[in-house]
């Protein structure tokens, strides 16, 4: 297993954990807006992972 694969997995896990925490701790009204912007959040997480892998690799 390469360091690049491990770092990508860690970054993805951190992004999912942060998103889940933000979703779980918000109220019902904000939860609706989070669901509405889920596509933007996933795109931003993908860009973050790409940036991290380009720095490492």
Helices and strands as residue ranges (DSSP letters): H 3-24, H 28-36, H 38-56
